[in-house]
Amino acid sequence: MLTANPEWRRIAEINPPELPDLRHRRLSPYWSHVLVTDNVFGRIRVSPYAFSARITHDTPEVHPTVVVSTRDRNILAIESEVRGALGNGVDSFLVVIGDTVPHIDHMAHHYEIVEHLTRLQGALPDFEVGMPTRFREWQFRRRIELGTDFFVAGPVIDPETVGENMERLRLKDDDPPIYLMAIPPFSLEWIDRMESIGAVPAGDELKSRIADLPADARRKTAWEVFAETEAKARDAGAAGVILMGLRFDSVVEEAPQFLPGGGSASPAPHHHHHDHD
């Protein structure tokens, strides 16, 4: 689970397939943790709960965290899905609002879902419940009060934006772990697109760095920037990073080539002031 063991984690965000297949078996040995999305942008895919169950059965060394979207599900449907996932060895859930475009009714509030799930923790097999947070201390503290076990923040593109934003959370020794979502800056167009869907704006220096490169060099540089972002996140007290914005093939083929130690290996041991067992 993301709340256990004080070790640095590099996590890959992945989308389930549109139809069941065996792609999840390619995650090992590169990735030890993955974040499984829930029908992003309204595109219907295999249930993240079912896909995560297949991961736990077929590649038990890979630990999935299911994104629980409040979009178009009521609280009973969500609890049923969670119970089914728990029965299949899935023990980590990240509760989010879900997409607002295209417009879909949100039948349960994400605060309500977190409160409900944390109440169930004493009666069901051991599991953890996470939430996103903006880089605002008041929101972070309010969501800790709900009983949230871990947090994700971001996403960020530019390593130079990491420190100042993490500082806004004013982390304390006993705070739950925070995982920083990060996106490699593959092109100026890609940066613009990611900023348009909520990523922390990149600085002019990074944009110039990408723009001045020949097209065939941008990909390698984007991965170097991601590694810089990861280092900044470690220094700022994050518990790990979540690699976002990639196609599945890139997650299992390209990322392990460019990231130190591959996708799952940790850099040199480093202990965070807010990690806990």
N, C-alpha and C positions, 0 to 999 in steps of 0.2 A: 504493500500500500504506500501511497505517497506521503503519509504521515509517519511512517515507520523508517527507522535506520537513518542516521545522520550522514548520508552520502550524497554526493552530487548526482543528479539525474538529468540525462538528456532524453527528452521524450519526443516522439514523432506524432503529429496530428495526422490521422488517416481517415479517408472516407470509405465506408463500406461499399461493396460493389452494387451495381444495379440489379444483378441476378447472382445467386449463390455461386461461388467458385472457390478455388483453393489458393487465392493470392496470399492469404494470411500466412501460409506456411513459408513464404519468402522473407518474412520479418526476422526470423531467426537465422543466423546468430547476431545480426547487426543491432537489433533493438530489444531492450529488456522491458521498456514501458512505451505504451502507445495511448493516445487520446482518440477515441472513436466518435466521430461526429454524428449528428442526428439530422439527416435530410437537409443539408445546408442549402439555403436559397430556394427551399421548396422543391428541390429535385428528389424524387422518390428513389430511395435505395433500400437495401436490406436493412432491417431493424438493427440499430447499434447494439441492442441487448442480445439479439440472436447472433450477430457477427462476433461480439465479444465472447459469447459462450463457445463458439467454434474455436476462437483463439485459445481459450483456456484448455480446451480438450486436445487440440491438435498440436499446439506449441506452448506447453505449460510454462516454459521459461520466459514467455512474453506476458506481461501483466497489463491488461487493458483498463482504462478508465472510461466509463460510458458518459457521454454528454447527455444529460437529461433536459430536454427542452420542454418548457411549459406550453409551447405552441401546440394547438389543436389536440391536447390531451387533458382530461380532467385528473383530479388527484387519485381517484380509484384506478384509472388506467395506468398511471405512473407507478403506483404502489404495486400493482399486479406485475408490471414489467420488471420492477426491481426485485420482487420476490422470485420471479423466474430466473433472473440473472444470478441471484445469490445461490440458487439451487444448482447452478452450473459453474460455480467457482469464481464468479465476478464479484469483487468486493470494493470497488471504487467508483464513485459517481460524482459528476460535476454538473450542478444545476445551473442552467442559464435561461434567460428569457426566450431566446430563439430569435429567428429572423423576423423583422418587421416588414420586409419587402420580399416577395409579394405579401399583401395584407392577408393575414390569417388570424382567426380569433385565438386569443390566449385564454384558455378555459380555466387555468389555475395560475395564481401569482407565484413567482419564483421564491419569494420569502415564505409563503405558505407551504410550498413543497419542502423547503429546507427544514422548516419547523416540524413538519409532519414526519419527514424521514429521520430527523435526529431523535424524535420521540420513539420511533420504532427501533432505534439502535439497541436498546436494552432487551428487546423481545425477539430479535432475529439474529442470524449468524453475523459475526463481526464484519462491519463494513464502514466505509468512510464517506463523508459528504463534503464536497467542495463547492465554492462559488467564485465567480469572477469579481474583481474589484477595480474600480478606477483608481488612479493615483491621487486619491483624496482620503486623508486620515479619517475624517468623520464617517465616510461610507465603510471603510475598512473596519473601524471599531464597531460600528453598528452590526456589521455582518458577523464579526467575531461573537457578539452577544447572542446571536441565533444558535450558536454551538457549531459553527462551521469548522471543519477539521483542516482544510487546506484551501489555498487561494491561487487563482491565476490572474495575472495583470498584463496589460499591454493590448495589442502587440506593438513592438518597437521594430524599427528598421535600421536606425542609426545608433551605433554604440555610444556616441557622445550624448544621447538623450537618456541613457539608462540611469546614471548616478543621480541626476537632479530629480528625476521622477520617483525613483525608489526612496529618496530622502523624504519626499512628501508624506510617505506612510509612517515615518517615525517609528520604525520597528523596535520592539522590546524583546527582551530575552525569552519570554515565554509565549510569544506570538506563534500562531500556526505557521507552517511553512508557506512560502510564496514562490510560485513558478512563473518565470517571465516568458511570455509568448514572444517569439522573435521570427522575423521574416527576412530571408536573404534578399538584398536589393539587386535583382537581376538586370533591370533596365530602368530608365527614367519613367517609361510608360508604366512599368510594373509598380514603381514607387508611388506614382500618382494614383494608380488604381487602388493600392492598399491603403493609402491615406484617405481615399474617398469612402472606404468602408470602415474607418475608425482607427487606423493605425496612428501612432504618435508621429507627427510630421517630422520628416528627416531634415537635417540642416543643409544649407547651401554647399558647404564643403564636401559632404558626401555626394550630393547630386553632381557637383563638378567633377569629383573623382570618377564617378561612373560615366558621365557624359564624355569625358576626355579619352576614354579607352576605346580601342577597336572592338567591334562586336564580338570577335572570337575570344577576347580576354575578359569580357564582363562576367562570364559565368564563374570563372576561377576567383576573380576578385570578390564577387558576391559571397562566396563561401568564406573567403578570408575575413570579410566584414562580419559575417555571422559568428565566426570564431572570436573576433574582437568583442562582439556583443555578449557572447557567452562569458568571456573573461570579466567584462565589466559587471555582468549580473552576479557573478561569484563575489567580486569585491564589494558589491552593494548589499550583500546579505541574502540574495535569493537562494532557494534550495535546489534550483535547477532551471533549465530552459525547455520550452516547447517549440519545436521546429514546425512552422506553419506555412501554408500556401503552396505546398508541393503536390504534384501528382504522385500516385502510389509508386510508379516505376522509379521516380526520382528518389523517393524515400528509401527504397531498398537497393538501388543501383548506384545512384550518383552521390548521395549523402555519405555513405560509408567510404567512398574514395577520397573525399575532401576533408572530412572531419577527423580530428586526431583520435586514433583508437577505434575508428568506425562509429557507428551510430550509438552503440550501447555502452562502450567503455567510458569510464570516468577518467578525467585528467588526474593529476596528482592529488592525493588526499587533501581535503580542505574541510574544516569544520565551521559550521555557521552558527552564529550566536543564538539563533532562534530555532534551530532544529531540536526535535525531541523524539524520544522513543515511543 
